[in-house]
């Protein structure tokens, strides 16, 4: 029931985000067709865009909250003991999370397309380019890294605190990234402010090519998964 309710919240956030993105970005960045959500937030933070961008992330973050910890309490831990090898179980949880974290951006792209079609009669403006596809892959990888981190933290602390830590990191990263770009100081910090990597409008300031960004994000994601796997397989769940 919790997941059903949160899916509705995620869809609501996606629709709001798509409408605001189209209103603020469509006339500025026609090269991105209807995939304006991949642009993210301009270098100098525009707070309306930031609020709706963050609304999507925080709703997805709440959707995954307790994904690991709640299944390790009560009856859930006995199901794991009787039916799963612990390594197989945690691998399956992360794989399912990866699949859902790909589906949500696909829904976002579909809703953004529908909003654009309903708002414009020029159908020839809607197309996929290599840049859009690469930006979409980077966007998905950033979300995977952030949610994987949240799931990993749940092995040490409560889901509420894990969610709070990740969301504070996301907010600080985006706002600090905007200040760094505005004042052109501390650019060396940008690669560790991972949420900014998901935004095409900010990647140019991070001095990472698209291919390096993908490799960098894959390395982080695999590291988090390895740490999660190691922690979970050595954890006493009784």
N, C-alpha and C positions, 0 to 999 in steps of 0.2 A: 504493500500500500504506500509505503514511504517513497519508493522509487517511482510509482505511478504519479504521485503528486509532484515529485521533483521534475519528472519529464515534462509535465504541463508547464512548470515554472521555466524550465530550460527553453521550451518552444516559445513561450511568451517573451523571454529575454531575446531570443533569436529574431523574432518578428520586430520587436522594438529597435533592436540594434540595426537591422536591415533598413528600416524606414529612416532612421536618423542618418545612417551612412549615406543613403541615396540623397537625402536632402542636403547634406553638407559637402559631399565629395564628388557627386556625379558630374557636376559642371566643371570641376577642377582637374579630374583625372580620367578622361574618357578612354585612355588606353587599357584600363582595367575592366572594361565592359561593365558587367553587373557585379563583379566580385570585389566590391569596394571594401568589404570587411578585411581583405588581405592587406589593405593599405595600413590599417591600424590607426594610429594617432600621429598627426604631424609632429615634427621635431619640437617645436614649442607647443607644449600640451594645450589642447583645446578641451576644456573640462566637460562640455556636453558629450563630446565623442568619447572621452575617457570614462564617464559614468556608464554609458551604454555598453562600451567595450568590456568594462569590468563586470557589469551585470551578467553578461554571458558567462564569463569565467567563474564568478562566484556561484552561480546557479549550478554549473557543472561540478564545481568543487563540493557543494552540498550533496549533489547526487551521489558522488563517490564516497562521501564521508561514512566511515564505519565499514567499508567494504571488506577490510581484513579483520579488524578488531572485533566486530560484532559476531563474526563467524567463529571466533576463538573463545567465545564465552557460552555458557549454558550447553544446550544440546549440540550446537555446532561443532564443538571440539571432539565430541564422541563420534560424530559422523566422519570427521577427518581421520580419526584413529582407526576406525573400522573399515573404511572404504578407500582411503588414499594413502599413498606415500607422501610425506610432507613436501618433498621437493616437487612432486608432480602437482600437488594441490596449489602451491604458490605460483608455479609456472602457469597453470590454467587460469588463475585469477588475473594475472598480469596480461595474459593473452586476450582474455575477455575484455579487460579494461582497454587494451590497445584497439580492439575491434570497435568498441563503443566510441572511443575517442577519435576514430576515423569517421564513424557514422554521423556524429554531431556536426562536424564541419561540413559534411556533404549536405546535411539538412540545411545548414546555414547558407550554403551556396545556392541550394534550390530556392529557399525563401527569398534570398537576395535577388535571384533571377526573376521570380514572380513579382516582387515589389517593383523591379525595374520595368518589367513588361507592362504592368498596370499603370506605371507613371509615364511611359513614353510610347510613342507609336513607331519609333524607328527601330524595327527589328534587326536591321543589318548591323547594329552596334553590338550585338551579342555574339561573342565568339570566345574560343579558348586559345590562348597563346602559350608558348613554352614558359614564358615568365610567370603567367598565372598558375600553371601546373607546378612549377618549382616553388612558388610562394605558398601554394596550398600544402605541399609536402612539408615545408618548413613550419608552417602554422600548426599542422597536426603534431609534428615532433615536439614543438615547444609545449603544447598542451599535454602530451604524453609525459614529458619530463616533469612537469609541475605536479601532475596527478600521481605519477609514480613516486615522487618525493613524498607526497602526502600519505600514500599507502605505506611507504617505508617507515615514516615517523610514527604511524599507528602501532608499530611493533614495540615502541618504547613508551609512548604517552597516549593519553586518551584521544579519540577521534576529534573531539572539539578543539583541543589544544593544537593538534596537528593541522587541522583546517585553518585555525587562527594564524599559526606561524607561516604557512604557505601563502595565505592571503595578504598578510602584512608584507611579506617579501615581494609579492606581485605589485601591490600598491606603491611601496617604496621604490621598487625598480623602475616603474613607469614614470613616476613623478620626478625621481632623481635623474632618470635618463633625459627627461625634458629640460631640466635645469642644466645638465652637463652640455647638452646641445645648444641651449640658448647662450650660455656664457663661454662655451668652447674651452672648458677646463675639465680635467679629469676624464678625458676620452678613454684612457686605458681601462677604466672601470666598466665600460659598456659591455664587453663580452660576458661579464659575470651577472649582468642585469638581464637575465635570459628572456623575460617577457618581451623586451624590445626587439629581439631577433625575429619574432613572429610578424613584425610590422614592416612592410616594404618601405614605408616612408622614413623609417629609422635605421634600416640595415646599412645604408650608405655611410652612416656615421660610426659604424662599428668596425669598419675596415676588415670585414670578412666577406669573401666571395660567396656566392650561393653554394658552391660545392663544398667549400670549407665549413660553411654554416651547417650543412647537412651532416657532414662527418663529425663535427664538434657536438652536435645535438645527439647523434647516434651514440657517440662515446659516452656522453653523460647518461643517456637512458640505459645503456647496457651496464654501466657502472652501478647505477641505482638498482637495477634488477639483480645483478650479481650480489650486491650487499644484502638485498632483501632475501634472496635465496639462501645465502649463507646464514643469515640471522634466523630465518624461519626454520631451517632444517636442524639447527642446533638448539632451538627453543623448546623448553619443556611446556607443553600445552595442557598438561593435567593439573 
